[in-house]
Amino acid sequence: QVVVDFMNMDMPDSFALQWETSEELNVYNINIDKNLLKRAIANLIWNSIIHNKKGCTIYISITKQNNNCIICVEDDGIGITNEKIKKLNNTPHYMLCDNSSMEQRHGLGLLIVEQIIDAHNGKVVISKSKHGGLLVTLTIPQ
């Protein structure tokens, strides 16, 4: 639903969404608040849009792995350094600073994603995408 909502928005031509989920997973039941999950995925899509000013393709996929639902939101945008990925995976997002101003950034989008997934006993991992940009993997137990 979130992907369809974004596709129906009047997004700039420099952004595209690709749904990469097998039809076998057309219906996949997990124990999670539907509205919170939609918010988490929307936050990740917005992050790709916000951090890739020149545009990018955003890929969304869902797979099933060892009784877990794996949701991936990734892009072919500018990406970030390994050092920043390590900080994102290991530092509360509201504590991250922008080096140019040394002021705290809010990082609420990722913080909210982590809180939603954590509340459902899941895990969030940030890494490099095979498409060249950023990959956020949400693992949610079935």
The 8 nearest C-alpha neighbors of each residue, nearest first, counted from 0:
[[1, 3, 2, 4, 37, 5, 6, 41],
 [2, 0, 4, 3, 37, 5, 41, 40],
 [1, 3, 5, 4, 0, 6, 16, 18],
 [2, 4, 6, 0, 5, 1, 7, 8],
 [3, 5, 1, 7, 2, 6, 0, 8],
 [6, 4, 8, 2, 7, 3, 1, 10],
 [7, 5, 3, 4, 8, 2, 16, 10],
 [6, 8, 4, 5, 3, 9, 10, 2],
 [9, 7, 5, 6, 10, 4, 3, 11],
 [8, 10, 7, 11, 6, 5, 12, 4],
 [9, 11, 8, 12, 14, 6, 5, 13],
 [12, 10, 13, 14, 9, 54, 15, 8],
 [13, 11, 14, 10, 15, 54, 9, 55],
 [12, 14, 54, 11, 55, 53, 15, 56],
 [15, 13, 54, 55, 12, 56, 11, 10],
 [14, 16, 56, 57, 55, 17, 13, 12],
 [15, 17, 57, 56, 58, 18, 6, 14],
 [16, 18, 58, 57, 19, 59, 15, 56],
 [17, 19, 59, 20, 58, 60, 16, 2],
 [20, 18, 60, 59, 17, 21, 58, 61],
 [19, 21, 60, 61, 18, 22, 62, 24],
 [22, 20, 23, 24, 19, 25, 62, 61],
 [21, 23, 25, 24, 20, 26, 19, 61],
 [24, 22, 21, 25, 26, 20, 27, 62],
 [25, 23, 26, 22, 27, 21, 20, 62],
 [24, 26, 22, 23, 27, 21, 20, 61],
 [27, 25, 24, 28, 23, 22, 29, 21],
 [28, 26, 24, 29, 25, 68, 63, 23],
 [27, 29, 26, 30, 141, 31, 68, 24],
 [30, 28, 141, 31, 27, 140, 68, 139],
 [29, 31, 141, 28, 32, 119, 140, 139],
 [32, 30, 29, 33, 119, 36, 35, 139],
 [31, 33, 35, 34, 36, 30, 119, 37],
 [32, 34, 36, 35, 31, 37, 38, 30],
 [35, 33, 37, 36, 32, 38, 39, 31],
 [34, 36, 38, 32, 37, 33, 39, 115],
 [35, 37, 39, 33, 38, 34, 32, 40],
 [36, 38, 34, 40, 35, 39, 1, 41],
 [37, 39, 35, 41, 36, 40, 42, 34],
 [40, 38, 112, 36, 42, 41, 37, 35],
 [39, 41, 43, 37, 42, 38, 36, 44],
 [40, 42, 38, 44, 43, 39, 37, 45],
 [43, 41, 45, 39, 40, 108, 44, 38],
 [44, 42, 46, 40, 41, 45, 39, 47],
 [43, 45, 41, 47, 46, 42, 40, 48],
 [46, 44, 48, 42, 47, 43, 49, 41],
 [47, 45, 43, 49, 48, 44, 50, 42],
 [48, 46, 44, 45, 50, 49, 51, 43],
 [47, 49, 45, 46, 51, 50, 44, 52],
 [48, 50, 46, 47, 51, 45, 52, 44],
 [51, 49, 47, 48, 52, 46, 77, 76],
 [52, 50, 54, 48, 53, 49, 76, 47],
 [51, 53, 54, 50, 49, 48, 55, 13],
 [54, 52, 51, 13, 55, 76, 14, 50],
 [53, 55, 13, 14, 51, 52, 48, 76],
 [56, 54, 14, 76, 75, 13, 57, 74],
 [55, 57, 15, 74, 14, 16, 75, 58],
 [56, 58, 74, 16, 73, 17, 15, 55],
 [59, 57, 17, 73, 72, 74, 16, 18],
 [60, 58, 72, 18, 71, 19, 17, 73],
 [61, 59, 19, 20, 71, 70, 18, 58],
 [60, 62, 70, 20, 69, 71, 68, 63],
 [63, 61, 69, 68, 64, 70, 60, 20],
 [62, 64, 68, 67, 69, 66, 65, 61],
 [63, 65, 67, 66, 68, 62, 69, 138],
 [64, 66, 67, 63, 68, 140, 141, 69],
 [67, 65, 141, 64, 140, 63, 68, 139],
 [68, 66, 140, 64, 141, 65, 139, 63],
 [67, 69, 63, 139, 138, 62, 140, 141],
 [70, 68, 138, 62, 61, 137, 63, 67],
 [69, 71, 61, 137, 60, 136, 68, 138],
 [72, 70, 136, 60, 59, 135, 73, 137],
 [71, 73, 59, 135, 58, 134, 136, 43],
 [74, 72, 134, 58, 133, 57, 128, 135],
 [73, 75, 57, 132, 76, 56, 133, 58],
 [74, 76, 132, 130, 131, 55, 56, 57],
 [77, 75, 132, 55, 74, 78, 51, 131],
 [76, 78, 132, 51, 79, 75, 131, 133],
 [79, 77, 132, 133, 76, 131, 80, 127],
 [80, 78, 83, 81, 77, 84, 133, 132],
 [79, 81, 83, 82, 84, 78, 85, 127],
 [80, 82, 84, 83, 85, 79, 126, 127],
 [81, 83, 85, 80, 84, 86, 79, 87],
 [84, 82, 86, 80, 85, 81, 87, 79],
 [83, 85, 81, 87, 86, 82, 88, 126],
 [84, 86, 82, 88, 83, 87, 89, 81],
 [87, 85, 83, 89, 90, 84, 88, 82],
 [88, 86, 84, 85, 89, 90, 83, 92],
 [87, 89, 85, 86, 125, 84, 90, 124],
 [88, 90, 86, 87, 85, 91, 84, 92],
 [91, 89, 86, 87, 92, 88, 94, 95],
 [90, 92, 94, 93, 89, 95, 110, 87],
 [93, 91, 106, 94, 95, 110, 90, 87],
 [92, 94, 105, 106, 91, 95, 104, 107],
 [93, 95, 92, 91, 103, 96, 90, 104],
 [96, 94, 92, 93, 103, 104, 97, 90],
 [97, 95, 103, 104, 101, 102, 98, 94],
 [96, 98, 101, 99, 100, 102, 104, 103],
 [99, 97, 101, 100, 96, 102, 95, 103],
 [98, 100, 97, 101, 102, 96, 103, 104],
 [99, 101, 102, 98, 97, 96, 103, 104],
 [102, 100, 98, 97, 96, 99, 103, 104],
 [103, 101, 100, 96, 97, 104, 98, 99],
 [102, 104, 96, 95, 94, 105, 97, 101],
 [105, 103, 96, 106, 95, 97, 102, 93],
 [104, 106, 93, 107, 103, 92, 94, 95],
 [107, 105, 92, 93, 108, 104, 109, 110],
 [106, 108, 110, 105, 109, 111, 93, 92],
 [109, 107, 111, 42, 110, 106, 112, 43],
 [110, 108, 112, 111, 107, 106, 113, 92],
 [109, 111, 107, 113, 112, 108, 92, 114],
 [110, 112, 114, 108, 109, 113, 107, 115],
 [113, 111, 39, 109, 115, 110, 114, 116],
 [114, 112, 110, 116, 111, 115, 117, 109],
 [113, 115, 111, 117, 112, 116, 118, 110],
 [116, 114, 112, 118, 113, 117, 111, 35],
 [115, 117, 121, 119, 113, 118, 114, 122],
 [118, 116, 120, 114, 121, 119, 115, 113],
 [119, 117, 115, 116, 120, 114, 121, 113],
 [118, 120, 116, 117, 121, 31, 115, 139],
 [121, 119, 117, 118, 116, 139, 140, 122],
 [122, 120, 139, 116, 117, 138, 119, 140],
 [121, 123, 138, 137, 116, 117, 124, 139],
 [124, 122, 137, 136, 113, 138, 125, 135],
 [125, 123, 136, 135, 88, 126, 122, 137],
 [124, 126, 135, 134, 88, 84, 136, 123],
 [127, 125, 134, 133, 84, 128, 135, 124],
 [128, 126, 133, 134, 132, 129, 131, 78],
 [127, 129, 134, 133, 130, 132, 131, 73],
 [128, 130, 131, 127, 132, 75, 134, 133],
 [129, 131, 75, 128, 132, 74, 73, 76],
 [132, 130, 75, 128, 129, 76, 78, 127],
 [133, 131, 78, 75, 76, 74, 128, 77],
 [132, 134, 127, 128, 78, 73, 74, 126],
 [135, 133, 73, 128, 126, 127, 125, 72],
 [136, 134, 125, 72, 71, 124, 73, 126],
 [135, 137, 71, 124, 123, 70, 134, 138],
 [138, 136, 123, 70, 69, 122, 71, 139],
 [139, 137, 69, 122, 121, 68, 67, 136],
 [138, 140, 121, 68, 67, 137, 141, 69],
 [141, 139, 67, 68, 121, 66, 138, 120],
 [140, 29, 67, 66, 30, 68, 139, 28]]
